[in-house]
Amino acid sequence: MSGSIELGRRDIRAMPPWEIMEHIGLVSQSSDEQIFTARCDTEIAFALESLGVPRARIIETVSRSLGEMGLEGRGARNPATLSGGEKKRLLLACLAAIDPQVWVLDEALPELDGTWRSRVLDLLEERGRTTILLDSRLTPLHAARGRRFGVLSRGRIAGFAGEPDAEVVRVPALAEGILAAGRPMERRSAAPSKLLRLDSVRLRFTGEESFSLAIDSLELESGTICALLGRNGSGKSTLARILCGLLRAQEGGTFLWNGSGYREAPAAELNRRIGYLFQNPDHQIFLPSVFDELALGLRKQGVDAGETARRVEEACRRFLLPDPAALPSLMSFGARRRLQAATYFLLRRDLLILDEVDTGLSYRELEVLVKELFTPQTGILLITHDAALARAVSDRILLLSSGRVRADLQQKDFDRLEDMLDEDGDDL
């Protein structure tokens, strides 16, 4: 490798790892790849202990870092019980405890709601830290807060500029699909039909003092795309797990349309008819090749080998996947996300819940993914923090706040969304 990578006047490649750790910190794309302890406080303390920080200072620093990232009082919580956005804030708290000179945030902001995205950047600016944001989309937040912009394409940086609309940035950004198209997504038209209803659903987690889910009535239809928006911890993923039968409400029920009326559906039927794409695709990918992963469901359905091979090839083409023999473990996070979606494309569910699948994907990749998954017989529930994406692809937007449906907007009312978010600072 030619050239040098310098920190101040020192070549990073000549520095020992423990010294680099004090100066450069990374929050990776996949939270679960970095979190490895069973408590939030020990997760933050681990690096400090490794650096030989005195115990009293560790205790003080852990408490301060939890508070800075809105996780006060959760030191004893198992990180596995946190939402996706809360896990990201835990990793940011780990970095805040070390407070390196350079913060590398690899797709670390998309899972945070708008309030926390801004708060994290404010914190770094106040500390005078250098921040490198790696993202698959160039958003208004980047444009407003960034000082230098570059587009990475095929292993090369196309060029740097101080403005996001500079030609050296804008042209390759458009070519790579990392800029929003600014228009509604084109897709096949479909007539909505009844599919699913929640009735008087109530759920409260044991030990959770501040959160409960309460949905009086909610209907979802096939042939439509509905976006579900809400801040971190508002209950989006909890609602999704109830819809697909992974979680049982303490009161109320989930009902499916049978052609003449709604009937309460057992968890097994919800599992069969509702597909749930997790926030982390690695929780649903476990076989050694792309082909094996895509073929599994078809084989269980009794599809013969020739037809299975044909359908797998089609799914790879539609979802821009590499050769079917490719190893998922060596694919990028975005490619693993597309593999996760292709699996459900072949399984043909009545409703697909896409839980923050926009993380790690460009606007173009998102549009391809949603268009390919949508059919007149399928409903899509898209969970996202990106209000612009929701307006571009959806027929309907639900706004969830503290476990309650605060707004239910049709396309003609989408312009009201920004005003509703501004009323009390509930920024997505």
C-alpha positions as CSV (number, residue, x, y, z in Angstrom):
1,M,0.0,0.0,0.0
2,S,1.4,3.3,-1.0
3,G,1.0,6.7,0.7
4,S,0.6,7.4,4.4
5,I,-2.2,7.6,7.0
6,E,-1.3,10.2,9.5
7,L,-2.6,11.3,12.9
8,G,-1.0,14.7,13.5
9,R,2.5,14.0,12.1
10,R,2.6,10.3,12.9
11,D,1.9,7.5,10.5
12,I,-0.9,5.4,12.0
13,R,0.4,2.2,10.5
14,A,3.5,2.5,12.8
15,M,1.4,3.0,16.0
16,P,0.6,0.1,18.3
17,P,-3.2,-0.8,18.4
18,W,-3.6,0.3,22.1
19,E,-2.3,3.7,21.2
20,I,-4.5,4.0,18.1
21,M,-7.5,3.1,20.3
22,E,-6.9,6.2,22.4
23,H,-6.9,8.5,19.4
24,I,-9.4,6.9,16.9
25,G,-12.7,5.3,17.7
26,L,-15.2,3.4,15.5
27,V,-18.9,2.7,15.8
28,S,-19.5,-0.1,13.2
29,Q,-22.5,-0.7,11.0
30,S,-23.8,-3.7,12.9
31,S,-24.2,-3.0,16.6
32,D,-24.2,-6.7,17.5
33,E,-20.7,-7.1,16.1
34,Q,-19.4,-4.7,18.7
35,I,-21.5,-5.4,21.8
36,F,-20.3,-8.4,23.8
37,T,-21.1,-8.0,27.5
38,A,-24.4,-8.6,29.3
39,R,-24.7,-5.1,30.9
40,C,-24.6,-1.6,29.5
41,D,-22.3,-0.3,32.2
42,T,-19.7,-3.1,31.8
43,E,-19.8,-2.5,28.0
44,I,-18.7,1.0,28.5
45,A,-16.2,0.1,31.3
46,F,-14.4,-2.6,29.2
47,A,-12.3,-0.3,27.1
48,L,-11.5,1.9,30.1
49,E,-10.3,-1.1,32.1
50,S,-8.2,-2.2,29.1
51,L,-6.5,1.2,29.1
52,G,-5.7,1.0,32.9
53,V,-8.0,3.8,34.0
54,P,-8.4,3.9,37.8
55,R,-11.6,2.4,39.1
56,A,-13.1,5.6,40.6
57,R,-12.6,7.4,37.3
58,I,-14.2,4.5,35.4
59,I,-17.3,4.6,37.6
60,E,-17.6,8.4,37.1
61,T,-17.0,8.1,33.4
62,V,-19.5,5.3,32.8
63,S,-22.2,7.2,34.6
64,R,-21.5,10.4,32.6
65,S,-21.4,8.6,29.3
66,L,-24.7,6.8,29.9
67,G,-26.3,10.2,30.7
68,E,-24.8,11.9,27.6
69,M,-26.5,9.3,25.4
70,G,-29.8,9.2,27.2
71,L,-29.2,5.8,28.8
72,E,-29.2,7.0,32.5
73,G,-30.6,4.4,34.8
74,R,-30.0,1.5,32.3
75,G,-26.5,0.5,33.4
76,A,-27.7,-2.9,34.6
77,R,-29.8,-3.5,31.5
78,N,-28.7,-6.3,29.1
79,P,-27.9,-4.6,25.7
80,A,-29.9,-7.4,24.0
81,T,-33.1,-5.8,25.4
82,L,-32.4,-2.4,23.9
83,S,-33.9,-1.2,20.6
84,G,-31.7,-0.8,17.6
85,G,-31.3,2.9,18.1
86,E,-30.6,2.5,21.8
87,K,-27.8,-0.1,21.0
88,K,-26.2,2.5,18.7
89,R,-26.4,5.1,21.5
90,L,-24.7,2.5,23.8
91,L,-21.8,2.2,21.4
92,L,-21.6,5.9,21.1
93,A,-21.5,6.1,24.9
94,C,-18.5,3.6,24.8
95,L,-16.7,6.0,22.5
96,A,-17.7,9.0,24.5
97,A,-16.0,7.4,27.5
98,I,-12.7,7.1,25.7
99,D,-13.3,10.4,23.9
100,P,-10.8,9.8,21.0
101,Q,-9.7,12.7,18.7
102,V,-11.2,11.0,15.7
103,W,-14.7,9.4,15.6
104,V,-15.4,7.1,12.7
105,L,-19.2,6.5,12.5
106,D,-19.9,3.8,10.0
107,E,-23.7,4.0,9.3
108,A,-24.1,4.8,13.0
109,L,-26.7,7.6,12.6
110,P,-29.5,6.2,10.4
111,E,-30.9,4.1,13.3
112,L,-31.1,7.2,15.5
113,D,-34.1,9.5,15.5
114,G,-33.4,13.0,14.3
115,T,-33.2,14.4,17.8
116,W,-30.4,12.1,18.7
117,R,-28.6,12.4,15.4
118,S,-28.3,16.2,16.0
119,R,-27.4,15.7,19.7
120,V,-24.5,13.4,18.9
121,L,-23.1,15.8,16.3
122,D,-23.6,18.7,18.7
123,L,-21.6,16.8,21.3
124,L,-18.8,16.1,18.9
125,E,-18.7,19.7,17.8
126,E,-18.6,20.9,21.4
127,R,-15.7,18.6,22.2
128,G,-13.8,19.8,19.0
129,R,-13.6,16.2,17.7
130,T,-13.0,15.2,14.1
131,T,-15.9,13.1,12.8
132,I,-15.9,10.9,9.7
133,L,-19.4,9.9,8.8
134,L,-19.7,6.9,6.4
135,D,-23.3,6.7,5.0
136,S,-25.1,5.1,2.1
137,R,-27.2,8.2,1.6
138,L,-26.5,11.9,1.4
139,T,-29.2,13.4,3.6
140,P,-30.2,17.0,4.5
141,L,-28.5,16.4,7.9
142,H,-25.2,15.7,6.2
143,A,-25.6,18.7,3.9
144,A,-26.3,21.0,6.9
145,R,-23.7,19.8,9.3
146,G,-20.9,18.5,7.0
147,R,-17.7,20.5,6.2
148,R,-16.2,18.2,3.6
149,F,-18.0,15.8,1.3
150,G,-16.7,12.9,-0.8
151,V,-18.3,10.0,-2.7
152,L,-16.6,6.6,-2.6
153,S,-17.2,4.7,-5.8
154,R,-15.6,1.4,-6.7
155,G,-12.8,1.7,-4.1
156,R,-11.9,5.3,-5.1
157,I,-13.0,8.7,-3.7
158,A,-14.4,10.6,-6.6
159,G,-13.3,13.9,-5.1
160,F,-13.8,16.2,-2.0
161,A,-15.6,19.5,-1.8
162,G,-16.8,21.9,0.9
163,E,-20.4,21.9,-0.4
164,P,-22.6,18.9,-1.1
165,D,-23.9,20.4,-4.4
166,A,-20.5,20.9,-5.8
167,E,-20.2,19.1,-9.2
168,V,-17.4,16.8,-8.0
169,V,-19.8,15.5,-5.3
170,R,-23.3,15.8,-6.8
171,V,-22.5,14.1,-10.1
172,P,-21.1,10.8,-8.6
173,A,-23.7,11.0,-5.8
174,L,-26.5,10.9,-8.4
175,A,-24.7,8.2,-10.4
176,E,-24.4,6.0,-7.2
177,G,-28.0,6.6,-6.2
178,I,-27.1,8.1,-2.8
179,L,-29.2,11.3,-3.3
180,A,-33.0,11.2,-2.9
181,A,-34.8,11.3,-6.3
182,G,-37.2,13.9,-5.0
183,R,-40.2,12.2,-6.6
184,P,-42.8,9.5,-5.6
185,M,-41.6,6.0,-6.3
186,E,-43.2,4.4,-9.4
187,R,-44.7,1.0,-8.8
188,R,-47.5,-1.3,-9.9
189,S,-50.9,0.0,-8.9
190,A,-53.1,-2.1,-6.7
191,A,-56.5,-2.0,-5.2
192,P,-56.3,-2.2,-1.3
193,S,-58.0,-5.1,0.4
194,K,-58.5,-6.0,4.0
195,L,-55.7,-8.0,5.6
196,L,-55.1,-7.5,9.3
197,R,-56.5,-5.7,12.4
198,L,-55.2,-5.0,15.9
199,D,-57.9,-4.6,18.5
200,S,-57.4,-3.2,22.1
201,V,-53.8,-4.3,22.2
202,R,-52.0,-3.7,25.5
203,L,-48.4,-4.6,26.4
204,R,-46.2,-3.5,29.3
205,F,-42.7,-4.9,29.8
206,T,-41.8,-6.1,33.3
207,G,-39.4,-3.7,34.9
208,E,-40.0,-1.0,32.3
209,E,-41.4,2.0,34.2
210,S,-41.9,4.4,31.3
211,F,-43.0,2.3,28.4
212,S,-46.3,0.5,27.5
213,L,-47.9,-0.2,24.1
214,A,-51.5,0.7,23.7
215,I,-53.2,0.3,20.3
216,D,-57.0,0.7,20.4
217,S,-57.6,-0.2,16.7
218,L,-55.3,-0.5,13.7
219,E,-56.0,-2.0,10.3
220,L,-53.4,-2.8,7.6
221,E,-54.3,-3.6,4.0
222,S,-52.7,-5.7,1.2
223,G,-51.8,-3.8,-2.0
224,T,-50.5,-0.8,0.0
225,I,-47.3,0.5,1.5
226,C,-47.6,1.9,5.0
227,A,-44.7,3.7,6.8
228,L,-44.3,3.5,10.5
229,L,-42.4,6.4,12.0
230,G,-41.4,7.2,15.6
231,R,-38.5,8.1,17.8
232,N,-36.1,5.5,19.3
233,G,-38.0,3.5,22.0
234,S,-41.5,4.6,20.8
235,G,-42.5,0.9,20.3
236,K,-42.1,0.4,16.6
237,S,-40.3,-3.0,16.8
238,T,-42.5,-4.1,19.6
239,L,-45.6,-3.5,17.5
240,A,-44.0,-5.3,14.6
241,R,-43.3,-8.4,16.7
242,I,-46.9,-8.5,17.9
243,L,-48.1,-8.3,14.2
244,C,-46.0,-11.3,13.1
245,G,-46.7,-13.4,16.2
246,L,-43.2,-13.2,17.8
247,L,-44.6,-11.4,20.8
248,R,-48.0,-11.9,22.5
249,A,-49.9,-8.9,23.8
250,Q,-51.1,-9.1,27.4
251,E,-54.5,-7.8,26.3
252,G,-56.4,-7.6,22.9
253,G,-55.6,-9.6,19.8
254,T,-54.4,-9.7,16.2
255,F,-57.1,-10.6,13.6
256,L,-56.7,-11.7,10.0
257,W,-59.3,-11.2,7.2
258,N,-60.8,-14.5,5.9
259,G,-62.9,-13.1,3.1
260,S,-66.0,-12.5,5.0
261,G,-64.8,-11.1,8.3
262,Y,-61.9,-10.9,10.8
263,R,-60.9,-13.8,13.0
264,E,-58.3,-13.9,15.7
265,A,-55.1,-15.5,14.4
266,P,-52.8,-17.8,16.5
267,A,-49.1,-17.0,16.5
268,A,-48.3,-19.9,14.2
269,E,-50.6,-18.5,11.5
270,L,-49.1,-15.0,11.9
271,N,-45.6,-16.5,11.5
272,R,-46.7,-18.2,8.3
273,R,-48.4,-15.2,6.7
274,I,-46.5,-12.2,8.0
275,G,-42.8,-11.8,7.1
276,Y,-40.5,-9.7,9.4
277,L,-37.2,-8.4,8.2
278,F,-35.2,-7.7,11.3
279,Q,-33.1,-4.6,11.8
280,N,-30.0,-6.7,11.7
281,P,-30.0,-9.1,8.7
282,D,-27.4,-11.3,10.4
283,H,-30.1,-12.5,12.7
284,Q,-31.8,-14.2,9.8
285,I,-28.9,-15.3,7.6
286,F,-27.2,-18.5,8.8
287,L,-26.4,-20.8,5.8
288,P,-23.0,-21.0,4.0
289,S,-24.0,-19.6,0.5
290,V,-26.4,-17.3,-1.1
291,F,-28.0,-20.2,-2.9
292,D,-28.5,-22.3,0.2
293,E,-30.1,-19.3,2.0
294,L,-32.5,-18.6,-0.9
295,A,-33.3,-22.2,-1.6
296,L,-34.2,-23.3,1.9
297,G,-37.7,-22.0,2.0
298,L,-38.4,-23.3,-1.5
299,R,-37.2,-26.8,-0.6
300,K,-39.4,-26.8,2.4
301,Q,-42.3,-26.0,0.2
302,G,-41.5,-29.0,-2.0
303,V,-40.3,-27.0,-5.1
304,D,-38.2,-29.2,-7.4
305,A,-34.5,-28.6,-7.9
306,G,-34.8,-27.1,-11.4
307,E,-37.5,-24.6,-10.4
308,T,-35.6,-23.8,-7.2
309,A,-32.5,-23.0,-9.2
310,R,-34.5,-20.8,-11.6
311,R,-36.2,-18.8,-8.9
312,V,-32.9,-18.3,-7.0
313,E,-31.3,-16.9,-10.1
314,E,-34.2,-14.6,-10.6
315,A,-34.0,-13.4,-7.0
316,C,-30.3,-12.7,-7.3
317,R,-30.9,-10.7,-10.4
318,R,-33.8,-8.7,-9.0
319,F,-32.0,-7.9,-5.7
320,L,-28.6,-7.2,-7.2
321,L,-26.9,-10.1,-5.4
322,P,-23.6,-11.7,-6.3
323,D,-23.1,-15.2,-7.6
324,P,-25.3,-17.7,-5.8
325,A,-22.2,-19.5,-4.7
326,A,-21.0,-16.4,-2.8
327,L,-20.5,-16.6,1.0
328,P,-22.9,-14.2,2.9
329,S,-20.3,-13.8,5.6
330,L,-18.0,-12.1,3.1
331,M,-20.7,-9.8,1.6
332,S,-21.2,-6.2,2.6
333,F,-23.9,-5.3,5.2
334,G,-26.0,-3.8,2.4
335,A,-25.7,-7.0,0.3
336,R,-26.7,-9.1,3.3
337,R,-29.7,-6.8,3.7
338,R,-30.7,-7.4,0.1
339,L,-30.2,-11.2,0.6
340,Q,-32.5,-11.0,3.6
341,A,-35.1,-9.2,1.4
342,A,-34.7,-11.7,-1.5
343,T,-35.5,-14.6,0.9
344,Y,-38.9,-13.1,1.7
345,F,-39.5,-12.3,-2.0
346,L,-39.3,-16.0,-2.6
347,L,-41.4,-16.9,0.5
348,R,-44.4,-14.8,-0.6
349,R,-46.0,-13.5,2.5
350,D,-49.3,-11.5,2.8
351,L,-47.6,-8.7,4.8
352,L,-43.9,-7.8,5.0
353,I,-42.6,-5.7,7.8
354,L,-39.4,-4.0,6.9
355,D,-37.8,-2.9,10.2
356,E,-35.4,-0.1,9.4
357,V,-34.1,-1.9,6.4
358,D,-32.9,1.4,5.0
359,T,-29.7,1.2,7.1
360,G,-26.8,0.5,4.8
361,L,-28.7,1.0,1.6
362,S,-28.6,3.8,-0.9
363,Y,-31.9,5.5,-2.0
364,R,-31.6,3.6,-5.3
365,E,-31.1,0.3,-3.5
366,L,-34.1,1.0,-1.2
367,E,-36.3,1.8,-4.1
368,V,-35.4,-1.4,-5.9
369,L,-35.9,-3.4,-2.7
370,V,-39.4,-2.0,-2.0
371,K,-40.5,-2.2,-5.6
372,E,-39.5,-5.8,-5.9
373,L,-41.1,-6.9,-2.6
374,F,-44.4,-5.1,-3.3
375,T,-47.2,-6.9,-5.2
376,P,-50.9,-6.2,-5.4
377,Q,-51.4,-9.2,-3.0
378,T,-48.8,-8.0,-0.5
379,G,-48.9,-5.3,2.1
380,I,-45.7,-3.6,3.3
381,L,-45.1,-2.0,6.7
382,L,-42.0,0.1,6.4
383,I,-40.4,1.1,9.7
384,T,-38.0,4.0,9.2
385,H,-36.7,7.3,10.7
386,D,-36.4,8.8,7.2
387,A,-39.5,11.0,6.7
388,A,-38.5,11.8,3.1
389,L,-38.3,8.1,2.3
390,A,-41.6,7.5,3.9
391,R,-43.3,10.2,1.8
392,A,-41.6,8.9,-1.4
393,V,-42.7,5.3,-1.2
394,S,-45.8,5.1,1.0
395,D,-49.6,5.3,0.6
396,R,-50.0,5.9,4.3
397,I,-47.9,7.1,7.3
398,L,-48.4,6.1,10.9
399,L,-46.7,8.2,13.6
400,L,-46.0,6.2,16.8
401,S,-45.2,8.1,20.0
402,S,-44.7,6.5,23.4
403,G,-46.5,3.3,22.4
404,R,-49.5,5.2,20.9
405,V,-50.6,5.9,17.4
406,R,-50.4,9.7,17.3
407,A,-51.3,10.2,13.6
408,D,-52.6,8.2,10.7
409,L,-52.0,10.1,7.5
410,Q,-53.0,9.3,3.9
411,Q,-51.0,10.7,1.0
412,K,-53.1,13.8,0.7
413,D,-52.2,14.7,4.3
414,F,-48.5,14.0,4.1
415,D,-47.7,17.8,4.1
416,R,-49.0,17.9,7.7
417,L,-46.3,15.5,8.9
418,E,-43.6,18.1,9.3
419,D,-45.9,20.4,11.3
420,M,-46.9,17.6,13.5
421,L,-43.3,16.7,14.2
422,D,-42.5,20.4,15.0
423,E,-45.3,20.8,17.4
424,D,-43.4,19.4,20.3
425,G,-40.0,18.8,18.9
426,D,-40.7,15.1,18.2
427,D,-38.0,15.0,15.4
428,L,-37.6,11.7,13.7
